[in-house]
Amino acid sequence: MSEIQSLDDTDEQEFPPPVAWNDKPAIKQITVRATFVGLIIGSLVLISNFQFGLQTGWVSMMSMPSALLACAFFKKIWPAIRPNDGPFTDVETVYVQSMAVAVGTGPLAYGFVGVIPAIEKFLTKEESGFTREQGQLFSFNQLLAWSCALAFFGVFFAVPLRKQVVVREKLPFPSGSATAVLIAVLNDSEILQEVSRREILEMRTRRLDECSEVLMPDSVPSSEGYSSFDPEHTLPESNTYNENINVLSLTFFASSIYTIGCYFLPILRSIPLFGTYLSKTYLWNFQPSPAYIGQGIIMGLSTVSYMLFGCVLGWAILAPMARHAGWVPSDAGVDDWERGVHGWILWCSLSIMVVDSVVGFIVVTVKSIVKFWLIDDKAGLLADVWEDSFESMLLEEERMINSRRNTETSKSHNTVKLVYNDQDHEVAPEHLVQYTTVISGLIFSSIMCVILIIYLFGIDVIPIYAMISALIIALFLSILGIRALGETDLNPVSGIGKLSQLIFAVIAPRNQPGSVLLNLVAGGVAEAGAQQAGDLMQDLKTGHLLGASPRAQFVAQLLGASWSVIMSSIMYMCYNKVYHIPDKQFRIPTAIVWIDCARLVTGKGLPEKAFECAIILGFVFGVLSLIKNCYRDSDYKWLRYIPSGVAVGVGIYNTPSFTIARFIGGLASSIWLHKHRGDLGAKTKMIVFSSGLILGEGVCSIFDMLFTNLNVPHF
């Protein structure tokens, strides 16, 4: 998903001299300038994610645009401010984007688009154990306490798993790998590529154009195990750094104009493209949101197609069926979450997503158990797992295919370091996080989580055993989330949250006061752990390929999470003050799903016939999920036609305008990639294009908030 090329000669002087992969961790990465820029970029991503999280429940890590913005800043702006500073390095870029991701994903990790609005807006006094009034808002100090409780334990969950999933198993983490290659391109630096011995032999006999599917396609292994890029064989349509910046700027500008224009012309947010009747009765509208289209581009055609299938199933089949059969009151509006068709089909969506998550979890667990059972040396395997989890963080000397770099390699050529993937390649021990730090940090963050949660809601509603159980569940589900992200590029945090709610319904008695609130809190803890652990592991994959210091990335995550705690609390207070959430613009669908799932698993009755439809759809998609997960590692083409239950569920519970724009984006990306097949530069341009659309609308949403607060009139 990125280009391979040399940068313009005019830019070469701004890069540091080339450094070998195994020497990069020693480069200074934790700098004041990198920290400052990381917090600024992360704050922009956070503002964008708040906008779309409250609207649709969808947020983005934005790793690649964060890296691109970091390079743009230090290449164009910083030299004018401090011309005598040293050059900006690729590993420093890794530090910046790791911090930006930690800051930007706060709205989802801390439950500000799901759990918190569910508690504030929909939880009744009885469901809270008579500790909260319905509609009672959290104070700023309470939001800070909640965020601090959830902000750090997921980081410590991830660190011990790094060697197993990144160094040994070498899970692909597609977005993390793509970000690494983009950073290597922008900084004209070396990147690690782990390939099999068979691939090494094949690559030696192939022509360059036959290697286009390899991570670094324009490379020919030398006798020393390294390869440099031949400028005569660079991709003919590859983009330069300046072109990427121009694309990002233009799309950001266009998306910003649309965002500000929508405030003055609200009709642009909801165009009745399918007629007035369908618009009013079943919310079939079209919202030409550049950000929605950009999100669809990133998601890809298969995911948005599943979402469109769910949209048609929910809003063109189930909703009319429920209305005409009289299962929903005729006087209930379509926006009525309690009595209308939107609230009715939500249970079908919830059933599909929960079943898909549970089946996927069971299949992964059974496969792991069977794999373990078939291994003869089980004791040795367990010893290796223990070593990998803690003491292996003080690693043995790395084993490279070859130990010396070809000093004749030209600076202007990107260089790839080819190493065998059946060996472990690791940085020196002094650049790793010590296991004592991990254990003490995990204990401290867990204790802090328990104390702060009990402080917020009371020990009568949130007993200590419940919080300890929630943290243990979060630990195991975080492992599931990391593996899913590493293999599929999708962190199923929403499904993990629902799964933890289902598990906790068995642990906690239904007659306990505040059982619904307890269920929400437990789910929020699990989602936070999985989100943070997955984000950090993806960043660690990026750092591993570039030779960055894992310790520096660990520091970036902690600093970013600390800043995100403050920024997330402030932004949520602003949205609550300016807007009457929920409304037509901010429907907070994720909060609705959270509260309804908590009510479902704690025994609340469903609307008429919703239970029967939910059971039928749950069974159907359970079977489909079983087939898809069992054959996931196969190359059968028919598997792509089996829809993802989570994607279908999202298509049902969100309104059609949410899905249609994303489908357009996914279709456009498919056409673009088909037209430019084999051109990795075209993939990079597509990602940069979509990132500009998302950032433009998300960041400029702050102007809409300002106009609303000042009561600026609409046209």
N, C-alpha and C positions, 0 to 999 in steps of 0.2 A: 504494500500500500504506500510505497514511497518511491521516489526517483533515485537514480544512480547517475551522478554526473560530476563534473568539475565546475567550480564556481568561476565567475569572470575574473580575469587577471587583475582588474581594478580592485577587487575585494580581497585578494590573497594576502595583502600586507596586514589585514586586520585579524588574521588567524595566527595562533601560536605555532611554533615549530611542531612537527608531528611527534607524537609520543606513543610508544608501544603500549599494547593493551595492559600488560601486567605491571606497567609503571604508572598508569593513570590514577589508581587509588591514592597515591601519595600527593597528587596535585591538590592544592588548597581549594576546597569546595564550599565550606561553610564561611561565607563572606558577608559583610554588611550589605554590599550592593546586591548580591544574589538574594539575600533574605528580604530586602526592601522590595525588589521587583517581584519576587514570588508572592509576597503578601498582596501587592497591588493587583497583579494578574488574577490571583485567586479570588480577590474581592469582586472583580468584574464577573468572573465565572459564577460566584455565589449569587450575585444580584440576578444574573440571567436564570440560574437554576430555581431561584425563588419564584420568579414569574411563571415559569412553565410547570414547576412542581405544584403550585397551588391551582393552576389551571387544569393540568392533566395528570399530575403525579409522576411525570417523566423528568429525570435530570440526566446530565451528561458529565463524564469525567473531564472532557476537554483537554486531554493530554497533549495531542498534537498541536492544536492552536496555541496552547500555553507555551510550548517549546518554540513555536514560530514567533510569537509575540516577544518572548525573552530575547531571542536572537535579534529581532528587529530593534528592540530597545537598546541593546548593548552595541549594536552595529551602527546605529544612526544617531541616537540621542546621547548615550553615555559618553562617547568620545568628546562631544561638545561641552559636557559638564565637567568631566575630569579627564582631560586629554593625556595625562601622565600615568594613568592607571594601566596595569598590565592587560593583556588580551583576555577576552572572555573564552572559556574553554567548553568543550562538549560536556564534560562531567559537571561543570558548574550549571550548564543548562539542565542536566538531569536533576540537580538539586532544586532549581527553580520550579520545574514542572511538577516535581514531587510535592513541593510545598503548595503550589497552586491547586493541585488536585485535592490535597487535604483540606484546604480552605473552601474550595468551591462545592464540594459534595456535602457540606454541613447540613443543608436543608433536609436532605434525605436521611443522612446518618443519625441526626438528632431528632428525627420524627416531626419536623416542623411543617411538613406537607402531608402528614398522615396522623400519627398518634396524638400529637398535641392539639390540633384542631378537632379531632374526634372527641377528646376529653372536654375541651372547652365548649364546643358548639352542640354536641348531640348527647352527651352523657347526662342521664337524669340524676336527681338527688339520691334516689333509691339505689341506682346502679353504682353510685360512687360510695356506698356505705354511709350515706348521710354526712359526707365530709365536704361536698361541693354542691353548689347550686348550678342548675343547668344554665349555660351561658356565662358563667363566671370565668373571667379572663385571668390568666397567670400574670403576676407582676414581673417586672424586669429581673429582679433578684431571683425569683422562682425559676424563670427561664434559664438564667445563668446556672443555677444549681442543677437543673435537669440536664442541661448540655454538658456540664462538667462530669456528671454521673456517667454519661454515655460516651464521652469523647476519647478515652484512652485505652480501655482494656482490649479493644479490637486490634490496636496497634501491637500490643504485646502478644496477642494470640498469633499474629502472622509471622513474627520474626523467627521463631524456632522451626517453622515449616519451610523456610526459604531453601535450605540445602536439598530437602527432599524433592520439592516440586519444581524448583528452578535449576539447581545444579545437577541433580541426579536424574530425575525423570525428564527434565527438559520439556515441560509442558509448554506449548507454543505461545500462550497469551498473545493472540494476534494483534490486539491494539498496542500492547506494550512493545512488541517486536517492531511494529510499524513506526511507533514513536522513536525507537532507538535508531532505525535507519534514517528517518527524517533528520534527527539531530546530527547523525554522522554526515549526512549530505550538507546540512547548513554550516557545519564546522569543518568540513573537509578532513575528517578524522577516521581512525581505524575502528572497526567493529568486529566483534567475535562472531564467527559463524560455525556452528557445530553440525558436522555432516558425518555420515557413515563412511566406513572404509570403502564400501562398494561404490558409493557416490564419488569418492575421490578418484577411483580408477576410471569410472565412467566419464567424469568431467575432463580427465586428461585426454580422452579420445574423442570427445565431442567438439563440434564447432561452437563458437560463442552463442550463436543465435539459437542453439538447441538447449541452452541453459537458462532460458528466460523465466522459468518457473522457480529457480533457486532464489533464495533471499537476496543474494548479491549476484545478479545475472551476468554482468560483464566482467567476470573474473576467470583467470586461468591459473590453476595452482602451479606454483614454482616448485623447484626441487626442495625448497626449505619449508614448504607448508604455508606460505603466504602468497597473496596475489595482489597485484595492483591493476587499476582499471586503465584500459587502453583508450585514449581519447578518440581514436579512430572508430571505436565500436560503441560509443555512447548512444543512448536511445535518440533517434532523430527528432522526436517530438518532446523530449524531456524539458521540464520547466526550470528556469533559473530561480535563484532565491528572490530576486527583485520581482519576477512575474508572480510568484506566490504571494508576496506582500501586496502587490497591486490587486490581485484577485480578492484577497481578504479585505482590503480597504474598500473596494467597490461594492462588494456584497454587503459589508457592514453598513455602508452609506445607504444603499438601496433599502435594506431592511429597516434602518432607522427612520427613513422617510415614511415607510408604510406604518410603522408603530406610532409615530406622532400623528400621522394623518388619520389613523383609526380613532384617535381621541376626538377629533373634530367631526369625523364622519363615522359614527358607530356602525352604520349599515355595512361597512367593510368587514366587520367581524362576523357577520351572519347574513350572507347573501342567500335569499330563498331560490336557489337555482332549480329546485325540483318542484316548485309551485307553492302557493300559499298554504294549501291544505296540509301537505306533508311537512311543511315548515312548522306550522302551529301545532299539529297533532302528534308528530313523531320526530320533530327536531331535525328533519333532513334539510340541512343548510350547508353552504360551502363557505369556508373561511380561508381566503388565499394568503394565509400567514407564511411569510418567507421562512420563519423559524420552523414551523411544522414541516414544510417541504424539506428544509435542511435536515431535520431529524429523520425524516423518511429516507433521505439519501444515505445517512449513516447506518440506519437499521438494515437496509437492503431489501430487495424485492420479496424474498421468501417471507420474512417476518411481517412486512406490511400487508402482504397478501393474506396471511393468516388473520391479521387484524381486520382486514376488509371482510373476510368470510364471517368473522364474529360480528361485525357491524351489521351485515345483511341478516344473519341469523337472529340477532337481538332486536334490531329496529325495523326490519321488514317482515319478519315471520313471528317471533315470539310476542312482541309488543302488540301488533294488530290482533293476534290470536287471543291474548289476555283481555283486550278491550272488548272485542266482539263476543267473547264467551261470557262476559260479565264478571270476570275474576277480579277486576279492579272497578271501583265505583265510577260511574259515568260523570260525576261532578268533580272528580279529582283531576287536577292539572297534570300535564305531562312532566312538569318539574317537581312534582310532589314525591319526595323520596320515601315517604311513609305509605301513601295510598295510591299514587299514580303508577303508570306503566314503567317509569324509570326505576322506581323502587322495586317493582315486581321482577323485572328481568335481571336486576342486580343479583338476586339469589341464584339464578342460573349461572351467571358469570362466576360467582363465588364458588359454586359447586365444581365447575370445570377447573378453575385455577387450583383449588385445594387438592382435588383428586390428582391432577397432573403433577403437582409438587410432591405429594405423598408417594405416588407410584415411582417417580423418578428417584426419590430418596431410597425407597426399598430396593430398586434394581441396583443402584450404585452400592448399597450396603451388602446385598447378597453377592454381587460380583467380587467385592473385596474379601468377603469371608471365604468364598470358594477358592479364590486365588491364594489366600493364606493357607487354607486347608491342604491344597495340593502341593505346597512347598514342604520339602522334607525337613530342612533345617529350620524349624519354627523358632527354636530358641535363639539361633543366630540372627534370624530376621528381627525378632523383638529387640535383641541387643543393638542391631543396626538402627532400628527406629528410635531407641532411646538415645543412641549416640547422635543421630541426625537431629534430634529435637533439641538437645542442649549442648553436650560436650563437643559435638562436632563443629560447633561454632568456633572452636580453636582447631583449625583444620590442618591436615597434613600438607606438605609441600605440594603445590599444583604440578600436574604432569602435562606437559605440552608436547605436541607432536614434534615440534622443533623449537629450539630455545633462542634462536637469533633471528633478527629481522634483517631483510635485505636493505643495507644502508644506501643502495643505489636508487631506491624508490624515490620518485620525484614527489615533491610536496604538493603539486597541483593535482595529483591523482588520488582519488579516494582509495583506501587500502582496506582489504578484508583479511582477517586472520582466520584461516581454516584450521579447525581442530577436530579430532575424532569425537563423535558423540557418545562413544562407549567409555569415555574417561571423564572424570570430574575435573572441571577447571574452575579454580577459585582464587579469590584475591588473598593477599597475605593476612594472617590472623589479626594483626594490629588494626586492620580496617573493618573488622567484624564487630558486631555487638556482643559483649560478653554475656555468658549465660546467667551470671549473677545479676546483671542488670535486668535481664528478661524476667527472671523469677521474682526479684524484689519489686519490679514495676508492675507485674501482673498481680501480685498480692496487694500492693498499695492501691492500684486502680480499682480492683474488685471491692476492697473494703470501702473506698471512697464512693463507689457506685451504690453499695448497700446503704451506707449511712445517709447519703443525700436523697435517695429515693424514699427511704423511711421518713426522713425529715419533711419531705414534700407532702406525703399522703398519709402518714401515720402508721404505727406498727400494728394497729388493730386491723387495718385494711391490707397492708403489705407486710406480712410476717417475715422474719429473717429467713426461715427455711425456704420460703417462696423465692426470695431474691437469690439465695445460693443456688437453688435449682435452676433459676433462669440463667444464671451465669454459666453453669455447667452445660445447659442446653445450647446456649449461645456459642460455647467453645466448639462443640461437635458440629453444629450447623454451620459455623464459620469454615470449618474444614471442607464441608460439602460445597459451600459457596466458592471457596478458593479453587477447588478442583473443577467446578463447573465453569468458572471464568477462564481458567487456564486452558480448558479443552474447547470451549464453545464461544468464548469472548462475550459471554452473558453471565452477569452475576445475578442469580435469581433471588435478590434480597426480598422482594415482595412475597414470593412463594415461601421463602424461609420464615418470614414473619408470620404468615398464616399457619405454616406447619408448627411453629412454636406455640401459637395460640391453641392449636388442636391438641398438642402434647400437654400443654399446661391445663387444659380443661380436664384431663384425666388426673393430674397431680392435685389440683386444688378442688375442694368440695364445692358443689354448686350453691349450697345453702350458706356459704361463708359471706358475711357482709362485704359488699363491694367487689363481688366476684368478677363483674364485667370490667371494672377499673383494673383489678389485678391482672386480668387476662390481657388488657391493652398494654399495660406496663411491661409484662413479660415478653410480649411480642416485640415491643419497641427495643428492648434490650438485645434480643436475638438479631433483629434487623441491623441495629447499630454495629454489633460485633462483626457480622458478615460483610457489611458495607465497607467498614474500615480495613478489615483484614484483606478483602479482595483488592481494594484500591492500592494498599501498600504493596501487595504481592505483585500486582501488575507493574507498578513503578520499579520494584526490585528486579523484575525481568528486564526492563529497559536499562537499568543501571548495570546489570550483569553483562549484557551484550556490549556495552560501551566501556566497561571496566571502572565504573564509578564505585565510590566507597559505600557499602551498605550502611555503615555507621552514619555517614553524612545524610543518607536518605532517611534513616531512622530519626535523626534530629529534625530534618525538614518536616516529617510527618507530625512530630510532637509540637513543633512551633506552629505549623499550619493549623493543627487541630485546636491549639490554644487560642489563636486569633479567630478561628471560625466560630468558637463558642461565643465570643463577644459579638462578632458581626451578625451571626445568625439570629441571636436574641434581639439585636437592634432592628434588623430588617423585619422580623416577625411582628415586633411591636409597631413598626411603621405601617405595615399592611393592615393590621388590626385597627389602627387609628384612622387610616384614610378610607378604607373600604369596609362595607358591611358584608363581611364574609360569613356564609357563602352567598354569592349572587351569580348573575348570568355570566359574568366575566371570570370569576374565580369560584368554580363549582366544587372545589376540593373533593373530587371523586375518590381519591385514595382514603381520605378520612371516613367517607361513607362506607367503604369496603371494610376498613378496620373495625368500626363500631358494629356493623352488621355481623361480621364474622365473630366478634366477641359475644354478641347476643345469641347467635346461633349455637355456638359450642357450649354456652352456659344455660341453654334450655328455653330460649324465647321462641314462641310460635311463629310460623311463617304465614304470609298472605295466602289466600285461597288458591289451591292447586299449585302453588309455587314449590312445595315440597316434592310433589310427584314429578314435575318437570325437572327439578334439580337432580332428583335421583336418576331419572332416565339419562339426562345429559351427562351426569357424572359417571355413570356406568359406561356409556359409549366412549367418552374421552379417556376414561381409565384404561379401557382395552387398547385404544389407539396409542396412548402414552406408553403402555407396556410393550407394544410392538416396536415403537420408535426407540425406546431406551434399550431394549434387548439387542436390536440390530444397529445401534448407533455407530459402532465401529466398522460396519460393513460398507461396501461401496455400492449398495443397491440404489439405483436411481429412483425407484418408486418410493423410497423413504421421504423424499422431498414433498410428496403429495399428501403426507400425513401431517395435519396441522398441529402446531404447538398449542397445548391447552392454555398456557399462560397468555400467549398472544391472542388467542380467540377470546379469552375472558376479558382482556383489556379492550378488545374491539366491541364487546357487548356493553361494558359498564361506562365507557366513554361515549360521548355523543358523536353522530356521524361526521360532523365538521372536523372533529379531531382526527378521524381516521382517513377521510378522503384526501386531505392535503398531504398526509404522510404517504399514502399510496402513490400519489403523483410523484413525490420525491423518490420513492423506491423504484418506480417504473422508469423515471428519468435516469437514475443511476445505472440501472440495468442496461438501458439503451446506450448510454455513454460508454460503459465498460465493454459492451459487446462491440461497439464501433472501434474502440481503441484497445482491442484485445492484445495482451502482451506488453502494453506500454505502461510501465510502472509509474512514469511521470504523470500519466493521465489520472491514475488513481490518487496520486497526491493532490493534483489540482481539484479533483472532486471533493476530497476531504476538506481542503482549504476553503473551497467554495461554500460548502455546507456549514462550516464553522463560522464563516463571516455572517451568514444568514441568521444563525442562532444567536451569536453574540450581539449582533446589531439590534435585534428585537428585544433580547433580554436586558441588555444594558440600558437601552433607551426607555424601557418601561418605567425607569425612575422619573422621567419627564411626565409620563402619564400620571404617576402618583402625585407629582408636584402640581400639575394642572387640576387634578381632582381636589387636592387639599385647598387650593386657592379658588375653587369653584369657577374655573374658567369655563364659559359656556360652550356647548356643542353647536355645530351648524345645523 
